[in-house]
């Protein structure tokens, strides 16, 4: 069982920045890929950014150039730096882990609310 704990959400004005953190209960070196998803009210959960154990990174078109995903293996933590935030970025942000040890298992964090509003 892998626990993922997100933090860093909150209320920010348009154009502002936030950094989300996702702390894993195991070494993230052993996790095949980690990602951030988000879900706004009435919408489906969507992929925001992914980072693999090999360092491959991908972003949704809607956040390219504004968001940066990174990892700190020593702290078993993945980050999402969000700059130039827009009201449409408002959502609950979830951390996700794709673990492939003997079998493939997916894990989710509890989510953290990000609200972009003036």
C-alpha positions, 0 to 999 in steps of 0.5 A: 500500500502506498500513501500519497499526501498532497499539500500546498493548495489554497486561494490565489489571485489570477496571475499568481503562483502556488506550489503543490507537494505530494509526499509518498510513503515509499521511495519514489525511485521505485514508482514507475510514474507519478502525475498530477490530475485535476477535477473541476466541478462538473468536469471529468478528472484530467491529466495535468502533468506526468514524470517518470522514474526515468525523468520523462515529463509531459504536460497537458496543452492547457498548462504548458509553459506555466506549470512545472513538475519535478521530483526530489528523490531524497524527500520522496516528493513530487512537486507541481509549480504553478505560475500565471494561474488562471480562474480556469485552473480552479480545481481539486488537484490529485497526486497519482502514482503508477507502481509496477512491482510484480503487478501494476497498481495505481494510487491516488492522494486525497486531493488539494483544492486550488482556487484562482479568483480575485 
